[in-house]
Amino acid sequence: MNNSGGSVRVTSLRRGAGYKNTPHEGEAVYRVDRSNRVLGNPYRLDDVHDRAARAHVIAAFGRDLERDLAANGPMSAEIGRLAERVLAGEKVCLACWCAPAPCHGDLIAAAVCELVERREEAQAAGSTCRTGAEMSDEFPAKIVQGEAHAVDGSARMASARCRERAS
């Protein structure tokens, strides 16, 4: 969340009884499943109950994200666009089939939050922060320090911090 009231969170594409982590009224849904050619996770999870395999595919996506942010590639550009939406006050749901289980969407949400925070700090200081490359020096190293940490640690916490500030 930021000062303008925007937010980003990860939600489930699954519908029906028992699925409470779905988009709310007024939230914009942005799919990050494999149908998204830029931010979808290309690493396939064959057994959704295998925590180690889930951690592995999320960490693999995280390494790709880290390289892309450093190169200011297409993922970086898309994360920048999502950050702009959040800064404009939009409530964005990153929707994937994994959620509410750990998901590569958590890394995307953390990257968006980090960029929103950096842009707000830059604006307050009278400068600008416009590219993923500017944030990649610090952010991905915090996220992709190990497979289990990437799944259960910093990505979820960064995403939660981004949301909590809205309250």
C-alpha positions in Angstrom: 0.0 0.0 0.0 1.1 3.5 -0.5 0.1 7.0 0.4 -2.4 7.3 -2.5 -4.5 4.3 -1.3 -3.3 1.8 -3.9 -2.3 -1.7 -3.0 -1.1 -5.0 -4.5 -1.8 -8.5 -3.2 -1.8 -12.1 -4.5 -5.2 -13.8 -5.0 -6.5 -17.1 -6.3 -8.0 -17.7 -9.7 -9.9 -20.6 -8.1 -13.6 -20.0 -7.3 -16.1 -21.7 -5.2 -16.7 -22.8 -1.7 -13.6 -22.8 0.5 -11.7 -20.3 -1.6 -11.6 -17.1 0.4 -8.5 -15.5 -1.1 -10.3 -14.1 -4.2 -10.5 -10.5 -5.5 -12.8 -8.1 -3.7 -15.1 -5.5 -5.1 -13.2 -2.6 -6.6 -9.9 -4.6 -7.1 -8.4 -4.9 -10.5 -7.4 -8.5 -11.4 -4.1 -8.9 -13.2 -3.3 -12.5 -14.1 0.2 -13.8 -13.4 -0.5 -17.4 -14.3 1.1 -19.0 -17.4 -1.4 -17.2 -19.6 0.7 -14.0 -18.9 3.7 -14.3 -21.2 5.7 -11.8 -19.3 5.0 -12.4 -15.6 3.7 -16.0 -15.7 6.0 -18.6 -14.1 7.4 -20.8 -16.9 8.6 -23.4 -14.4 6.0 -26.1 -14.1 4.9 -27.5 -10.7 3.9 -31.2 -11.3 2.7 -31.9 -7.7 1.0 -29.0 -6.0 1.5 -30.7 -2.6 5.3 -31.0 -3.0 6.6 -28.1 -0.9 10.2 -28.6 -2.0 9.2 -28.6 -5.7 7.1 -25.4 -5.1 10.0 -23.7 -3.5 12.2 -24.7 -6.4 10.0 -23.3 -9.1 9.4 -20.1 -7.2 13.2 -19.7 -6.6 13.8 -20.4 -10.4 11.3 -17.6 -11.3 13.0 -15.4 -8.7 16.4 -15.8 -10.3 14.8 -15.0 -13.7 13.2 -11.9 -12.2 16.5 -10.8 -10.6 18.3 -11.0 -14.0 15.4 -9.3 -15.8 15.3 -6.4 -13.2 19.1 -6.0 -13.5 18.7 -5.8 -17.3 15.6 -3.6 -17.2 13.8 -6.2 -19.3 10.2 -6.9 -20.0 9.4 -8.1 -16.4 10.9 -5.0 -15.0 8.8 -2.9 -17.4 5.6 -4.7 -16.4 6.4 -4.4 -12.7 6.9 -0.6 -13.3 3.5 -0.4 -15.0 1.9 -2.2 -12.0 3.7 0.1 -9.6 2.3 3.1 -11.5 -1.2 1.7 -11.1 -0.7 1.3 -7.4 0.8 4.8 -7.1 -2.3 6.1 -8.9 -4.5 4.6 -6.1 -5.5 1.3 -7.8 -6.0 -1.8 -5.8 -4.4 -4.6 -7.9 -4.8 -8.4 -7.3 -2.1 -10.6 -8.9 -4.1 -13.7 -9.6 -2.7 -17.2 -10.0 -3.8 -20.7 -9.5 -1.3 -21.3 -6.7 -2.7 -18.8 -4.2 -3.2 -18.9 -1.3 -0.2 -21.4 -1.3 3.2 -19.8 -1.8 3.4 -18.5 -5.4 5.8 -16.6 -7.7 3.1 -13.9 -7.5 4.4 -13.2 -4.0 7.8 -12.2 -5.6 6.0 -10.0 -8.1 4.0 -8.3 -5.4 7.2 -7.7 -3.4 8.9 -6.2 -6.4 5.9 -3.9 -7.0 5.9 -2.9 -3.4 9.6 -2.2 -3.3 9.4 -0.1 -6.5 6.4 1.8 -5.1 8.3 2.5 -1.9 11.4 3.6 -3.7 9.4 5.9 -6.0 7.6 7.5 -3.0 10.9 8.0 -1.3 12.4 9.5 -4.4 9.4 11.8 -4.9 9.7 13.0 -1.3 13.4 13.7 -1.9 12.7 15.5 -5.1 14.2 12.9 -7.5 12.9 10.0 -9.6 13.1 6.2 -9.6 11.8 4.9 -12.8 13.4 1.5 -13.7 13.6 -2.0 -12.3 17.3 -1.8 -12.8 17.4 1.0 -10.2 15.8 -1.3 -7.7 17.5 -4.6 -8.7 20.7 -3.8 -6.9 19.0 -4.5 -3.6 15.6 -6.1 -4.0 16.3 -9.5 -5.6 19.1 -10.3 -3.3 16.7 -10.0 -0.4 14.2 -12.2 -2.1 16.2 -14.9 -3.8 18.6 -16.0 -0.9 17.4 -19.5 -0.9 14.4 -21.5 -2.1 12.6 -21.9 1.2 13.3 -18.3 2.2 12.0 -17.0 -1.1 8.7 -18.9 -0.6 8.1 -18.4 3.1 10.2 -15.3 4.0 10.9 -12.0 2.5 8.5 -12.0 -0.4 5.4 -12.6 1.9 6.7 -10.0 4.4 7.3 -7.4 1.7 3.9 -8.0 0.3 2.3 -7.8 3.7 4.2 -4.5 4.5 2.9 -3.0 1.3 -0.7 -4.0 2.2 -0.5 -3.1 5.9 0.4 0.5 5.3 -3.0 1.0 3.7 -4.9 0.3 6.9 
